[in-house]
Amino acid sequence: MSESERIDTYAAVDLGSNSFHLLVARREHGELRIIDRIKEMVRLGGGLDEEGQLDPVVQDLAFACLARFGQRLRGIPMANLRAVGTQTFRRMKNANAFLMIAETALGCSIDIIAGREEARLIYLGVTQGVSGHQDRRLVIDIGGGSTELVIGEGLQPLETESVQWGCVSLTRRFFGDGLITAERWKEGERSVMADLQELRLRYKNTGWDLAIGSSGTIKAVEEICRQQGWIEKDINADSLFMLRDRILEFETIDSVRLPGLSERRQPVLVGGLLMLFACFKALEIDSLKVSPYALREGVLHDLLGRMDDQDPRHKTVDAFMSRYNVDREQVRRVKETALASCDKIAEAMHLVASHRQMLGWAADLHETGLGVSHSQFQLHSGYLVENSDLAGFTRQEQLFLAALVRNHRRPIPAGFADQLPTRLHEPLRMTLFCLRFACILCRGREDQAIPPLRLSGSDRMITVSFPEQWREKHPLTMFDLQQETRALESIGLQLRVSGSEAP
């Protein structure tokens, strides 16, 4: 690639429970043109046991696939890449250990996304194929480990849900030994319908004008029904009943032979069909259009939105602040001070723009817990950030934010970074210093109390200098900073506070 082509090339990697997808596109005249697609059936979800342990053989298959993807990604700027892991990654017990090798093989970081965030991205991807239409639409995406259901208008999702059943998990749960019976189908249908019952009335009350399906199961069902002569293009309820009856004529999964059914889809078709059948029945769907777009396209467009100042995370944080009625003036003081501190030590401490961005959002959210209780409010803030649905944020990002706001005051517990991948431990340590330092300086909640200062960093040592006159007038702040030196020692940082002439 030429340098201009390299800069305008983007890639999205969708690491699903059934298959891994790589999508490469080039930006031309303000639009994306797909230049490469790679899909490999890894069946990661099928290799995960009930305890969340991954089968070594499946693990090796995944690493080998990621290494092949990594070769294709070489030369594309790191900022132009985004990879996401879905339901199996959410269930994996030792996800961080797996990610350490997986990210090395792929050559970029892998974001684990929550179910509702996956639903939002799927909707964004599917909507690219129906742009210009403002009809309210229902989108159903049946993956390997989960099924996402979204209602939205235009580019805006209104309802997002993720049901913990997919083509791999349903096939494994109800047809694990390969036998197909009507009794097993009925048992599986009852289980899925019970899970759909919670959203059924809410979704029907919201309503939709158009139903759209995406991903491999739905594409396979449409192709089979079309080749059987039951439909011309869109899937309807009658064709699903006929396909169900046809599937139940086979005694085993291995014996299923249907026109339009690929060998790769055959092992999980029965579970995927069961999920789609239950969705049609629970939501009383008459007809379902099939989209060629899915999660990977949504990831790609979300990546471009972030780069074009259309980052949904800004809106999410602002709404969260409003919900918990934070003191926005205090947030502004802390944020400005924290970011100014970050800027002074960023180069020495290897902090990049994404770390600075997370620090800013942590400052926005650090007092949300006051809406619950003043006592130990930082713990409430951490809980809210970690466990809420925050549109646009990955699981790692929420854990990073939660660690910052939970530990912005009081002693820092051992293992405060343990939930995060190792690559994020050092950025977390340094941004935590910036947030804690800003909160100490802004404790008086007055702009006038924030002094001019010099701040520098080297290795694990941070030096801060205040004007001597200011030090004498703010003994409480100086006492807090002395206490802070001991707190920072627990995470391997040294803080040296000295006097100086005003900068």
C-alpha positions in Angstrom: 0.0 0.0 0.0 1.1 3.5 -0.6 1.3 5.8 2.4 -2.1 7.5 1.6 -3.8 4.2 1.1 -2.3 2.9 4.4 -3.7 5.9 6.3 -7.1 5.5 4.7 -7.4 1.8 5.4 -9.4 0.5 8.4 -10.1 -2.9 9.8 -12.6 -4.5 12.2 -12.2 -7.9 13.8 -15.3 -9.7 15.2 -14.3 -12.6 17.5 -17.6 -14.4 17.8 -18.5 -17.6 19.7 -18.9 -19.5 16.4 -16.7 -17.8 13.8 -14.1 -15.1 13.6 -14.5 -12.3 11.0 -12.0 -9.8 9.6 -13.2 -6.9 7.6 -10.9 -4.5 5.8 -12.1 -1.3 4.2 -10.7 1.8 2.5 -12.1 5.3 2.9 -12.7 6.9 -0.4 -14.6 10.2 -1.0 -16.0 10.1 2.5 -17.4 6.5 2.1 -16.1 3.1 3.0 -15.3 0.6 0.3 -14.8 -3.0 1.5 -11.6 -4.5 0.1 -11.3 -7.7 2.0 -13.3 -10.1 4.1 -12.0 -13.2 5.9 -14.2 -15.6 7.9 -13.0 -18.7 9.8 -15.2 -21.1 11.8 -13.3 -21.5 15.1 -16.3 -22.5 17.3 -14.7 -20.9 20.4 -18.0 -21.2 22.3 -18.1 -25.0 21.7 -14.7 -25.3 23.4 -15.7 -23.5 26.6 -16.9 -25.7 29.5 -19.4 -24.9 32.3 -16.6 -23.5 34.5 -15.4 -21.1 31.8 -12.3 -23.1 30.9 -11.3 -23.2 27.2 -10.3 -26.5 25.6 -6.6 -26.4 24.6 -7.3 -27.6 21.1 -9.8 -24.9 20.4 -7.5 -22.4 22.0 -4.7 -23.3 19.6 -7.1 -23.0 16.7 -8.1 -19.6 17.8 -4.5 -18.4 18.2 -3.6 -19.8 14.7 -6.6 -18.0 13.2 -5.6 -14.7 14.9 -2.0 -15.1 13.7 -3.4 -15.3 10.1 -5.6 -12.3 10.7 -2.6 -10.5 12.1 -0.6 -11.0 8.9 -3.4 -9.3 6.9 -3.5 -6.4 9.4 0.2 -5.6 9.1 0.8 -2.1 7.7 -2.6 -0.7 8.8 -2.1 2.0 11.4 -2.9 0.8 14.9 -5.4 3.7 15.4 -7.3 2.3 12.4 -7.8 -1.2 13.9 -10.5 -2.4 16.3 -11.1 -6.0 17.5 -14.0 -7.1 19.8 -14.7 -10.3 21.6 -18.3 -11.3 22.5 -20.2 -13.8 24.6 -17.5 -16.5 24.9 -15.0 -13.9 26.0 -17.5 -12.6 28.6 -17.8 -16.2 30.0 -14.1 -17.1 29.8 -12.6 -17.6 33.3 -9.0 -16.7 32.5 -9.8 -14.1 29.8 -6.8 -11.9 30.6 -4.4 -14.8 30.2 -6.0 -15.7 26.9 -6.0 -12.1 25.7 -2.3 -11.7 26.4 -1.4 -14.3 23.7 -4.3 -13.5 21.5 -3.4 -9.8 21.2 0.2 -10.7 20.5 -0.9 -13.0 17.6 -3.4 -10.5 16.2 -1.1 -7.4 16.7 -3.7 -5.2 18.3 -5.7 -5.0 21.5 -9.0 -6.9 21.8 -12.0 -5.3 23.5 -14.5 -7.4 25.3 -17.9 -5.9 24.8 -21.1 -6.4 27.0 -24.2 -7.9 25.5 -26.1 -4.6 25.1 -23.1 -2.9 23.6 -22.8 -5.8 21.1 -26.5 -5.2 20.3 -25.9 -1.4 19.7 -23.0 -2.2 17.4 -25.0 -4.8 15.5 -27.8 -2.3 15.0 -25.3 0.3 13.8 -23.9 -2.2 11.3 -27.3 -3.4 10.0 -28.5 0.1 9.7 -25.8 0.9 7.1 -27.8 -1.2 4.7 -31.0 0.7 5.2 -29.7 4.2 5.6 -32.1 6.9 4.6 -35.1 5.1 6.0 -36.5 6.4 9.3 -38.9 3.5 9.9 -38.8 1.9 13.3 -37.0 -1.4 12.9 -36.4 -4.6 14.9 -33.0 -6.2 14.4 -32.3 -9.8 15.4 -28.8 -11.2 15.3 -28.2 -14.9 16.3 -24.6 -15.4 17.2 -22.8 -18.5 18.5 -23.2 -17.8 22.2 -25.9 -15.1 22.4 -28.8 -13.4 20.5 -29.1 -9.7 20.3 -32.5 -8.0 19.8 -32.7 -4.2 19.1 -35.5 -1.8 18.2 -34.4 1.5 16.8 -35.2 4.5 14.6 -32.7 5.7 12.1 -29.3 5.4 13.7 -30.7 5.5 17.3 -31.4 2.3 19.2 -34.4 2.5 21.5 -34.3 -0.9 23.1 -31.3 -3.2 23.3 -31.2 -6.7 24.8 -28.8 -9.7 24.7 -30.3 -13.2 25.4 -27.7 -15.8 26.5 -28.6 -18.3 23.9 -27.1 -18.7 20.4 -26.7 -21.4 17.8 -23.7 -23.0 19.5 -24.9 -22.9 23.0 -28.5 -24.1 22.2 -27.2 -27.0 20.0 -24.7 -28.0 22.8 -27.4 -27.7 25.5 -30.3 -29.6 23.9 -28.7 -31.6 21.2 -25.2 -32.1 22.6 -24.9 -35.8 21.7 -26.0 -35.1 18.1 -29.5 -36.7 18.5 -32.6 -34.7 17.2 -36.0 -35.4 18.7 -39.3 -33.5 18.9 -39.1 -33.7 22.7 -35.7 -32.0 22.8 -36.9 -29.3 20.5 -39.9 -28.6 22.7 -37.7 -28.5 25.8 -35.3 -26.0 24.1 -38.2 -23.9 22.8 -39.7 -23.6 26.3 -36.3 -22.5 27.8 -35.8 -19.8 25.1 -39.4 -18.6 25.3 -39.0 -18.2 29.1 -36.0 -16.0 28.6 -37.8 -14.0 25.9 -40.9 -13.5 28.1 -39.2 -10.6 30.0 -38.7 -8.5 26.9 -41.8 -9.7 24.9 -44.3 -7.1 26.1 -41.9 -4.2 26.2 -40.8 -4.9 22.6 -44.3 -5.4 21.4 -45.4 -2.2 23.1 -42.5 -0.3 21.5 -43.4 -1.8 18.1 -41.6 -1.7 14.8 -42.4 -1.3 11.1 -39.7 -3.6 9.7 -37.9 -6.7 11.1 -34.4 -7.4 9.9 -32.1 -10.4 10.7 -28.4 -10.7 10.4 -25.4 -13.1 10.8 -24.8 -16.7 9.7 -27.8 -18.6 11.1 -30.4 -16.3 9.5 -28.5 -16.1 6.2 -28.4 -20.0 6.2 -32.1 -20.3 7.0 -33.0 -17.9 4.2 -30.9 -19.8 1.7 -32.3 -23.2 2.7 -35.9 -21.9 2.5 -35.3 -20.3 -0.8 -33.8 -23.4 -2.4 -36.7 -25.4 -1.0 -39.1 -23.1 -2.9 -40.8 -21.9 0.3 -39.9 -18.3 -0.1 -38.4 -15.9 -2.7 -36.3 -13.8 -0.4 -37.6 -12.8 3.0 -38.1 -15.4 5.8 -41.7 -15.8 6.9 -43.4 -17.7 9.7 -44.7 -20.4 7.4 -41.3 -21.2 6.0 -39.9 -21.6 9.5 -42.6 -24.1 10.5 -41.8 -26.1 7.4 -38.1 -26.0 8.0 -38.6 -27.1 11.6 -40.7 -30.0 10.5 -38.1 -30.9 7.9 -35.3 -30.8 10.5 -37.2 -33.1 12.9 -37.3 -35.7 10.2 -33.6 -36.3 10.7 -32.5 -38.4 13.6 -29.0 -36.9 14.0 -27.3 -33.6 13.3 -24.7 -35.4 11.1 -27.5 -36.8 8.9 -29.0 -33.3 8.1 -28.6 -32.7 4.4 -30.5 -29.8 2.9 -30.0 -27.7 -0.3 -28.3 -24.5 0.7 -26.8 -25.8 4.0 -23.0 -25.6 4.1 -20.9 -28.2 5.9 -19.6 -25.4 8.2 -23.1 -24.4 9.3 -24.5 -27.9 9.6 -23.3 -28.7 13.2 -25.1 -25.7 14.7 -28.1 -25.2 12.4 -30.6 -26.9 14.7 -29.8 -24.6 17.6 -29.8 -21.5 15.5 -33.2 -22.4 13.9 -34.6 -23.1 17.4 -33.6 -19.6 18.5 -35.1 -17.9 15.3 -38.3 -20.0 15.6 -38.7 -18.9 19.3 -38.1 -15.2 18.3 -40.8 -15.4 15.6 -43.2 -17.0 18.0 -42.5 -14.8 21.1 -42.6 -11.5 19.1 -45.3 -12.6 16.6 -43.1 -11.7 13.6 -44.7 -12.3 10.2 -41.7 -11.6 7.9 -37.9 -11.0 8.4 -35.6 -9.3 5.9 -32.0 -10.5 5.8 -29.1 -8.1 6.1 -25.7 -8.7 4.7 -24.3 -6.5 7.5 -23.7 -7.3 11.1 -21.4 -6.7 14.1 -18.2 -6.2 12.1 -19.6 -3.4 10.0 -21.0 -1.8 13.2 -17.5 -2.0 14.8 -16.0 -0.4 11.7 -18.4 2.5 11.6 -18.2 3.0 15.3 -14.4 3.3 15.0 -14.8 5.9 12.3 -17.3 7.8 14.4 -14.9 8.0 17.3 -12.2 9.4 15.0 -14.7 11.9 13.5 -15.8 13.3 16.9 -19.0 11.3 16.9 -18.0 9.2 19.9 -21.2 7.8 21.6 -19.2 7.6 24.9 -19.4 11.4 25.3 -23.2 11.3 25.3 -23.2 8.3 27.6 -21.1 10.0 30.2 -23.1 13.2 30.1 -26.4 11.3 30.6 -24.8 9.4 33.5 -23.7 12.6 35.2 -27.3 14.0 34.8 -28.8 10.8 36.2 -26.8 11.1 39.4 -26.9 14.9 39.6 -23.2 15.5 39.9 -21.8 18.9 40.8 -20.6 19.9 37.3 -18.5 22.8 38.5 -16.5 20.6 40.8 -16.2 18.0 38.1 -14.8 20.8 35.8 -12.2 21.8 38.4 -11.1 18.2 39.0 -11.1 17.4 35.3 -9.1 20.4 34.2 -6.5 19.8 37.0 -6.3 16.1 36.3 -5.8 16.6 32.6 -3.3 19.4 33.1 -1.3 17.1 35.4 -1.5 14.3 32.9 -0.2 16.5 30.1 2.9 17.4 32.3 3.9 13.8 32.9 2.4 12.0 29.8 5.6 11.7 27.8 7.8 10.5 30.7 5.1 8.1 31.9 4.1 6.8 28.4 0.5 8.0 28.6 -1.3 8.3 25.3 -4.5 10.1 24.1 -6.7 7.1 25.0 -5.4 7.1 28.6 -6.0 10.9 28.8 -9.5 10.4 27.5 -10.3 7.8 30.2 -8.9 10.0 32.9 -11.2 12.8 31.7 -14.3 10.6 31.9 -13.2 9.3 35.3 -13.1 12.9 36.5 -16.6 13.3 35.1 -17.9 10.3 37.0 -15.9 10.2 40.2 -18.7 11.7 42.3 -21.7 9.8 40.9 -21.7 7.7 44.1 -22.8 10.8 46.1 -26.2 10.2 44.6 -26.3 7.0 46.7 -24.6 8.0 49.9 -21.8 10.3 51.1 -20.2 7.6 53.2 -17.6 5.7 51.2 -19.1 7.4 48.1 -16.1 6.4 46.0 -17.1 2.7 46.4 -20.6 3.5 45.2 -19.2 5.4 42.2 -17.0 2.4 41.3 -20.0 0.0 41.6 -22.2 2.2 39.4 -19.6 2.6 36.7 -18.6 -1.1 36.6 -22.1 -2.5 36.6 -24.2 -0.1 34.5 -24.9 -0.4 30.8 -22.6 2.4 29.4 -23.2 2.6 25.6 -20.0 2.8 23.6 -17.7 1.5 26.4 -16.0 -1.9 26.3 -15.8 -4.2 29.3 -12.1 -3.3 29.8 -12.9 0.5 29.5 -15.6 0.2 32.2 -13.3 -1.7 34.5 -10.6 0.9 33.9 -13.0 3.7 34.7 -14.4 1.9 37.8 -10.9 1.3 39.2 -10.1 5.0 38.8 -13.3 6.3 40.4 -13.3 3.6 43.1 -9.8 4.5 44.2 -9.7 8.2 43.8 -9.6 8.7 47.6 -8.7 6.8 50.7 -6.1 3.9 50.8 -5.5 2.0 47.6 -6.1 -1.8 48.1 -3.7 -4.4 46.9 -4.8 -5.9 43.6 -6.7 -2.8 42.5 -5.7 -3.5 38.9 -6.1 -7.3 38.9 -9.3 -7.3 36.8 -7.5 -5.6 33.9 -5.1 -6.9 31.3 -1.4 -6.4 32.2 -0.9 -3.9 29.4 -3.3 -1.5 31.3 -1.8 -1.7 34.7 0.8 1.0 34.3 -1.6 3.5 32.5 -4.0 2.8 35.3 -1.4 3.6 38.0 -0.4 6.9 36.4 -3.9 8.1 35.6 -5.0 7.2 39.1 -2.2 9.5 40.5 -3.5 12.3 38.3 -7.1 11.9 39.5 -6.1 11.6 43.2 -3.8 14.6 42.9 -6.5 16.7 41.3 -9.1 15.7 43.9 -6.7 16.8 46.7 -6.0 20.2 45.1 -9.7 20.7 44.4 -11.0 19.6 47.8 -12.0 23.2 48.8 -14.3 23.4 45.7 -12.9 26.8 44.8 -11.1 27.9 41.7 -8.9 30.3 43.6 -7.6 27.4 45.8 -5.9 25.7 42.8 -2.3 26.9 42.7 0.2 27.3 39.9 2.6 24.3 40.1 5.4 22.5 38.4 5.0 18.7 37.9 7.4 16.2 36.4 7.8 12.5 36.3 10.6 10.1 35.8 10.4 6.3 36.1 8.3 5.8 39.3 9.1 9.2 40.8 6.8 12.2 40.5 8.0 15.6 41.7 5.6 18.5 42.3 6.6 22.1 43.3 4.4 24.8 44.7 5.1 28.4 45.4 6.4 28.8 48.9 3.8 31.5 49.8 1.0 29.2 48.6 2.3 26.3 50.7 2.2 28.4 53.8 -1.5 29.5 53.2 -2.7 25.9 52.5 -1.5 23.7 55.4 -4.4 21.3 55.0 -3.6 20.6 51.4 0.1 20.1 52.2 -1.0 17.6 54.9 -3.2 15.7 52.5 -0.2 15.5 50.0 2.0 14.2 52.7 -0.6 11.5 53.4 -0.8 10.8 49.7 2.9 10.0 49.5 2.2 7.0 51.7 -0.8 5.9 49.7 1.1 6.1 46.4 3.9 4.0 47.9 1.5 1.1 48.1 1.2 1.1 44.3 4.9 1.6 43.7 5.0 5.4 43.1 7.1 8.0 44.9 5.7 11.5 45.3 8.1 14.3 46.2 6.6 17.7 47.2 8.8 20.7 47.4 8.6 24.5 47.4 9.6 26.7 44.5 9.2 30.2 43.1 5.9 30.7 41.2 6.2 29.3 37.7 
